[in-house]
């Protein structure tokens, strides 16, 4: 276990982090569990997903803390995989922190996220962070700033232009929109933006839902900017 951290954050596109999480589990649990891991039927891999909810709350974390005490059923380790871990609320992260500080020796946590900046510093300090995002981050950050500014001042043409850079790649678009949403939330929290700008996040969430449902992503973007 010395070569592995009890807590690992995989940051990148959703499909990439899910693929890498399977490789991670195979590496830790062994090749004999490869087929079960690939089919998501290994009894010692527990998924926590916020797909049908806006966030992962403190109740889910409390259940994990109680369950983590129980030994693995068939493997040497028990792995908890948080999908869309950036959706962990601050209260949930603080609750999780207690078990991250002193995890049972048989427990490993894997947090999959599009952007790790949503985690509180104390969680980040206890995790190994692996960045899988191949997109140019400096270029993306400038686009995020511009896109938010254009939404705020209702500059529809330029906002559409920024989005058009990403609409050819569904995963790239999701990363960009999630990063925009996270940046808006961070600015609201730091009182850079007014609280009512949370409506921009709601619009972005609507587009992300359209993208997840495989609806026309171009029309979804137009709906975000024009409405």
N, C-alpha and C positions, 0 to 999 in steps of 0.2 A: 504493500500500500504506500510505501514511502515515495514512489515515483508519481503518485496521483494526489491531487488536492481533494479534500473532502467537498470543496465547493468550486465549481467551474462555471464560468459564464461564456456561452458561445454567442458572439454578436455577429449578425449578418442577415442576409435574405432568409425568409422563412424556410424555403425549400432546402437551402444550403445547410442551415443549422439543424434541420431535422435529419438530413442525410448524415451529417457529421456526428450527430448524437447517437445514431445507430452504430457507427464505427467506434465511437467512444465506449459504448456499452459492450460491444464485442471484445474490444481490447481489454476491458476490465474483467468481464465475466467469463471470457474464454470462448474459443471457437465452437465448443460443444453446444453452446446456446445460440449460435448464429441464426439458425432457421427460426427459432422462437422470437428472437429479437427483430428479425426482418418482418415477421408477421404480427408484431406487437402483442404477443401472447405469453411473454415471459412473466411469471407470477411475481418476480422480484423487481420489476420495473413498473413504477407507478407514475401515471401521467396526471398533471394538474393543468387544466386548460380553461382559459377565460373566453373561448370562442363565442359562446352564446350569452356572455355577460360583458359588462363594461370594464370590470376589474376582477382581480383575485383578492378576496378579502381576508380578514383576520380569522373567520370561522374555518376556512379551508386550511390555514396554517395550523390552527389548533388541532384539527383532525390529524394532520401529518405528525405533529409533535407526539401525539398519543400513539400513533401507529408506528413511529420510528423505533420505539422501544422494543417492538416485536422483532425477533430474529428473522433472517431471510428463510424462505421456504425451500428453495432448491439451489440457490447460488451462494457464493461466498459473501457477496455484498447485496445491499438493497439500494436501488437507485431511484430517486425522485426527480422526475423531469418536469420542469415548469415550462409549458409552451406559452409564448407571448408573455414572458416574465416581466416585461416592462409595464404590464398592467397590474402588478402587485401594488396595492395601496401602501402609503407610508406606514400606516398602522400594522399592516400585514408584514411589511419588511422588518419593522421593529420586533414583532413577535417572532419572526423567523430567525432574527439575529441571535436570539437566546440559544437556539439549537445549533446555529452555525458556529458559535463560539466553542461549544463543547459537544460536538456530534457523537453519537454512539460509533464505535469503531467499525461497525458493519454498514454504516449509512453514507451515501454519497449524494450530493445535490448537483443537478445540472440545470442551469437557467438559460433558456433560449430566448434571445431578444433581438430586436431590430436595432435598438440603440441602448447602450448601457448607461447613458447619462441620467436615466430616470431612477436609478438605484441610489439609495442614500449612501453617503461616504463610508459608513461603518460596514455595510454589506460589501461594497467594492473592496474594502481593505482586507476582507477575509476570503476573497475569491481569486482564483486564477482566471484571467480574462483572455480569451482567444478571439481575435477579430478575424472574421471570415469575409468581410465585405470587401469586394474587389473594386468597388467604384471609387472614383477620385473624391476623397472626403472634403478637400479644400474647395473644389469646384461645387460640390453639393451644398456646403455650408453657405456659400455666397448666394446660391439659388434659393435656399431656404429663407435667408434674410430678405431677398428681393420679393419672393412670393408672398411672404407675410405682409410686407409693406404694401404691395399692390392690392392684396385683399382688403387691408385696412382702409386704404384711400379709394377703393372701388375702381381701380385701374384694370378693367376687364381684359383689354387687349394684351397688355404685358403679362398679366397673370396667366392667361391662356398660353402665351408664348413659353413661359417658364415650364409649364406642365407638359408642353409638347415635346420637350427634351426627353421625357421619361415614358411617354405613353406607348412606345413600341415594345416595352418589356414590362410585363405585369408585376413581376417581383420588384423590379427597380422602381416602378411607380409606387408600390406599397411602402417601400423603404422611404422614399422621398416624402410621401404624404404623412407617414407616421412620424418622421423627423420634424416636419412642419408642426404637427400637432403637439409633439413633446416640447418644442421650442416655445410655442404659444403658452402652454401650461407653465413652463418655467418662467416666462416673462410676467405672467399674471401673479405667480407665487412671489416673484421678486419685486412686484408692484411697478414693473416697467409698463405693463399694459393694464387697462381697466378690467375689472372682473367681468363686465358684460361681453368682453371679447371671447369668452368661453363659447359663444355661439359659433365662432369660426371652427372650433374643435368639433362641434356637433355636425357641422356641414361636412367636414373632412371625414368623420366617422361614417356618414351616410355614403360617401363615395367609396370608402374602404369596404363597406358592406356590399355595394354593387360589384366591386372588383372580385370579392370573395365568392359571390354568386355567379361569377363568369358573365355578368352582363356587359354590355358595350362600355368599355372604360372611357372611350372618348366622349360619349354622351354624358357619362357620369361626371367627368371633369367640367364639361360645359355647364352642367346643372349646378356644380359647386360655385363656379365663378359668376354665372349670370343671375342666379336667384338670391 
